[in-house]
Amino acid sequence: MDVDTIVAIIREGDKEKFSNLDQELLQDKLAYDYTRNFLVAYGKFPEEETLYKDLRLTSMPVIMEPSAYYIDKLRERRKMDKMHGILSTSSEVLKKSINIDDGMSEIRKLLIEIDSQKQETGFIEVATTALERWEEYQERAKFGGLLGISSPWEELDSMTLGWCEGNVIIVVGPTEIGKSWWLTKQFEHSFQQGDRPLFASIELIAKTVVDRFDAVYCKVDHGDLRAGKLDSFSETTYQTAMTTLSTSESRAWVADSSMVATPDQLRHMINRVEPKIVLLDGLYLMRTGDPRGQNWEKVAEVVRQLQLIASEFKVPIIATSQFTRQVKKGTKGGDISDIGYSHSIAQAADVGIALKQSDYDFSNHEMFMEIIKGREFKKSAKQLKIKWDVPRNFEFVELAEVLEDEPSTAGEVKTPIGTGGGLYDDKPIDLGE
């Protein structure tokens, strides 16, 4: 399994994944050490035949799956080894127990230890990890206090402190205001920063998302690109950008509902590609394994699964949702309690961002981003105003102007009374976004 993992990474040519590979997962580090030394000496991965020959391997492993599959198997192996060690130790202790109470006590300790191996991220011993937190603080200080992955807008980062590991961030707004485009810009930015983004689209097919990415990345008109009507200058810009893109060492993936329609499928995809950030377009359209129940119950289960996935894989998940019908496009209304479908969305969000416009006239291309739920339920007293040049080239330009709002203590999530036509309407919304 150790050699299989190294060879799978070599086939993908992913130097970043190799450098980030946890060496503690490996029982036999011969292939890893050889590959690392080869990289240092020659600046490239060795050919598979060279590796087999120099390591004197008797047979060539059959690699059928992506490297993420083998890394996941290594993690499972380490957990199983830990559990076997616990069982062995406890077995010896049980043999020495002189009464049934001592034996039962050891069994309870054993069960707690085994359970802790299933989810290592949610259990922290405070004292022994103190210096790790000091090192984390020093890292944050280097980047101006940024806790997580950055957004395309520095002012937004100063308000949110970045997209943090294990967080669920909700981007909400009226229908057709541009939530999918907002995610596309974040996707493009994360790609440029080398953050290995995964765009999981329940709204749009993968090809449509990639076309939008191309328009943002290349700074060309999306409509003309899609219709094959770019002018000569834009064609040259597009060709140059695509050539540069083809040689990039950064990685990004787009998967649509044919691949990630359920939380379990999303979990499998994250296992497969190992992103640092996940962008989910249309969380309320995700399916659950159980077709029974009302829509708001299904959404609540999806949200619960997203929280578990974010914590399990230590990735931020940014997901889009909708305001209720009462909040119309072209208005500056809408708060955390106005998120549609299920109140669990508002409750689960570590950060909530609302996209709003001051009027229905789209010609001014101005939009506001408002933090309607911050960390620890705090709502920002500021709105970030951006220039969103939608009809022409979708170039997002941050404006220096930050509009002060009335100070607010909002953030308390209201609980709906009943379902269907109430605050959290569980009826489907016709989307044209």
N, C-alpha and C positions, 0 to 999 in steps of 0.2 A: 504493500500500500504506500510506503514512503517513496519508493522509486516511481510508482505510478503517478503520484502527485507531482513530483518534480518534472517528469516527462510531459505531463499534461500542461503545466505552466510553460514549459519550453515551447511546446507546439503553438500555444496562444501568443508567444512572444511578449508576455506581459511582465516587464521588469519590475514594475511597481508592485504587482501582486507577489512576486518572488521576494522582494525586499521586505514586504510586510508580513510574510509567512511566519507564524509563531513556531519557533524552533522546538519549543517544548512539546509540540504535537508529534514530533518525529522520534521514533525509536532507533532507527538506523539513519544517521546523518551523513553517510558516505556520499550519496548522490548529491545532497544539498551542499556539502563542503566543496565537492568537486566543481559543481556548477558555479558557486559563488567565486571560487578562485579563478575559474575560466573567465567569468565576467570581468573581474578586476584586471586580468592579464590582457584580454583581447577585446573587451568592450561589447561582447555579444554572447548570446547563448551558444553552447556547443551543439553541434549536430547530434541527433539521437544515436547514430551509428558510432560517432566518436565517443559518446558517453558509455555506450555498451562495451565498446572495445577497451577503453582505458580502465573501466571498472571491472572488466573481465566477467561480465554477467553471462550466465549460461543460457539464458533465453530472453527474448525481447517481450516485454509486457504488452498486452493488448489493451490499448487505451480507447474506450468507446464513449466516455462521458467528458464534459467540461471539467476543468480543474476544480471548480467550486464543489462539485460532487465529491471528489476525493478528499478535499479539505474538510468537508462536512463529515465524511467517514472517519477521518483522523480525530475530529472532535468527539465523535461518538465513542471511538475506541478509548480515548483518554478518560472519558466519564465512566465507561465500563471498567477500566482498569482501577480507577479510584474506588468504585463500588465493590469490586472484588477484593481490594485491599481492606476495605472496611469490614466486609463479611468475614474475611480471614481473621482479622484482629478480634472481632467480636466473638467469633466461634471459640477462640482460645480463652477469652474472658468467661464465656458461658460455661465452659468445662470446669472452671475453677469456682463457679458460684456455688455457695453452700445452701442457699434457699431459693424458693421460687420468686420472692420479691426482688432479690438482686438480679435474677435472670430476666424478669420482666423489665426492670429498669434498664438493663443493657439493650434489650430489644427495642425499647422506646428510643434510646440514643441512636441505635442503628438506623431506625426508620427516619429520624430527623436528618442524619448525615446523608442517607441515600436521597432523600427529597431535596436536599440542598444542592446535589449534583445536577438536578434537572434544570435548575435556573440559577446560574451563578451570578447574575447581574443584580438581583434584588436582595443580596445579603452582604452587609459590610460590617466588618469589625472596626470600630472607631479609632482605637489607639494605634494599632499596628499600621493603619493606612494614613496616619496623620501627615507624614512627610510626602506621601503621594499627592495629597491635596495642596500642600505648599508648592510642589512642583507644578501642579495644574494652575495655581494662581500665577506663578511666574510666567507660564505660557500665555495666560490671558493678558497679563500686563504688557507683553510684547506686542499684542495686537489691539491695544487700546481698550481692553476690557471685553473684547468679543469672546463669548462663551462657546459658540458653535460655528457652523458653516455660514458664510456671508450671503447676503442678498445682493441684487444689482444696485441697491441704493444705500449709500453710507448712512444717510439720516435715518432710514428704517432700521439699520443695524444698531444705531445708537439707542433706538427706542425699544428694540426687542432683545438686544445682546446676541443676536444670531440664532440660527436653527440648531438646537442642542440635541445631543444623543438621547434617544428614548422619548423625545417630545412628539406630540401630535399638534400640528398647527392647522387651523381651519381658516381658509380664505372664502369669504362669503359675499354675496351681492345679488342684486336682482338678475333676472334672466337676460342674456345677451349683452351684459355690460362688459364682458371681456375677461372672465376668470380663466378660461383656457389659454388665452394669450398671455395673461399674467404668469401662469405656470410655465409657458413656453419660454418666456424671457428668463425666468429663474433657472430653467433647464439649461438654456444656452450659457448663462453666467456660470453655473456650476460646472459645466463641461470645460469652459475656458479656465476655470480655477483648478481643474484636475480632481474634482470631487466625485467622479464616477456616478453621475445621476441616473436613476431609473425613472422613466416617465410611464406610469401605468394609466392608460386612458380607457375609461369605461364609456366616455362620451363619443370619442372619435376613433376612426380606424388608424392604425399605426402610420400608414403612408401619409395621411392628412397631417398628423403631428410632425412628421419628418419634413414635409413641405414647408410648414410654418417655421420650424427650426431653421431650415435653409434660408428663409427670407430674413429672419432676425440675425442669423450668423453672418450672412453676406451683405446685409443692409440693402436689399433690393425690394422692389414692390412685389408683394405676395400675389396680387391679382394678375399682374403681368407675367410673373414667374409661372404661375399655374396655367395660364393660357398660352404660354410660349411666345409672348409678345414683348420681351425685354428689348430696350433700345441697345445700340451697339456698345455704349459705355457700360451699361448694366450687365450685358452679356460677358464683357471682359472681366468685370468685377466678380461676377458669379463664377466664371471659369477659374479665375485665380484663387478665389476663396475655396472652391471645391478641391483644387489641387493641393492647397495647403492643408485642408481638412483631411485629405486622404493619407497624409504622412504624419498626422498628429499621433502622439503617444497617449493622449487622453482618451478615455472611453466613456460612452454614454449609450443607454439602451431605451428603446420605446417598445412597449407591449400593449396590445389592445385587449378588448374583452374576450377575444378568442383564446387568450392566454392567461388573463388575470381577472376573470369574472367573479371569483370568490376570494375570501381572505386566505384560504388554504393554497389556492393557486398563486396568490401574491407571495405567500411565504416561500413556496417552492422557487419562484422566480428570484427572490432575494437570495436564497441559498445558492442559486445557480450563478448569478453575476456579481454578488457581493458589492452592492453599491454603498456609497457613503451617505446618500440622501435619496429619499423616495418621494416622487410627486404623483399624487393620485387625483385624477380628474373625474369627479362625479361619484363620490363615495356612496351617495344615497341610491345609486343604480347597481351597486354590488349585490350579488346574490348570496344567500346562505344555503347551507346544506339542507335545511328544513324548510319546505315550501309553505308550511302552515303558519298561521299567525297573521296579524295585521302588519301593514307596511312599517309603521313606526317601531314595532317590535323587531322586525328584521333589521332595520337601520341601527337600532340600539345594539343588536348582536354584532353587526359589522364593526361598529365603533369600538366595542369591547375587544374584538379581535385585533383591531388596528393598534390599540394600546399595548396589547401583549406582544405583537410583532415588533413595534418600535422598541420596546424594552428588551426583548429577546435578542435582537440583532444590533442593538445600540445605534440605531439610525433615526434621524428625524423624518417624520412623514408629514408632508404638506398636502392637505386634501381640500378640494373645493366642495362647497355646499351652496344652498340657496336660502335667500330670505323668503318669508311667507309672501303670499300674493298681495298683502296689504302694503308692502314696501315696493314702490314702483321705481323703474329705471328713470334717471333724470332728477332724482331727489337726493337730499343729503340725509334722509331718514335711515333708520335701521340700527338696531343695537343687538347685543348678545342674546337677548330674550326673543328676538325676531327671527332667529334661525329656524327654518322649516323642517318638517318631517319628524324630528324627535328631539326632545330636550336633552337627550344623552350626548348629542353632538356638542352642544354648548358646554356641558359639564365636563366632557372629556378633553376639551381643548386646553392645552397649556398656553397657547397664544391664539387670539382671534383677530383677524384682519378683515375689515369691511372695505369693499371697493364702492365708491360713490361718485356721483356727479352733481354739480350744482344746478344744472338745468337739463332739459331733454335735448337741447340743440347740441349735436355732436361735433359741430364745425369748429368749436374752439379747442377741441382735442385735449381738454384738461380733465384730470381725474384726481380724486382724493383717496388716499389710503389712511384709514383710521384704525388705531388699535382699540378694538372694542372689548378685548379681554387680554390683559397682560399677565405676567407671572404673578402668582398669588392673588389672582382675581383683580388686579389693579388695572384700571382703564386709563389710557393716556389722555392728557388734556390737550394733545396736539393732533393736527392732521397734516399729513405729508402730501403736498401738492406736486404732481408730476405732469409733464407734457407727454402725451401719449399720441403719437402721430399715426393714427390708425389708417386713414385712407391711403397714405402714400407708402411709407416704408417701415412702419412699426418700430421706429427708433424711439427708445424710452430715454427721455432726458430729465434728470432730476433738477428741479428748481430750488433756488435758495430759500424761497418764501415758505415759511411754516406758519400756518394759520392757527392762532390760539382759539381754543374752544372754551366754553364755560367749564370750570372745574367740576368733575363728576366723581361720585362715589359708586357709580354703576359697576356692575360686574356680578351681582347676585343673579343667579339663573332662576328664572321664574318656572314654576312647575305647572304644566298645562292641566286644565280641568276637562277631562274627556278627550276624545280624538275625533277627527273629521270635521273640518270647518272651524276649528278652534285656533288657538295660538300656533300649535304645531300641526298643520294640516297634513294628514297622511295620504291625501289623494295625489295621483301622479301629476307632474308638471310637464307640459309640452315644451321641450327645449329647442331652441334654434341656434344655440351658441356654437 
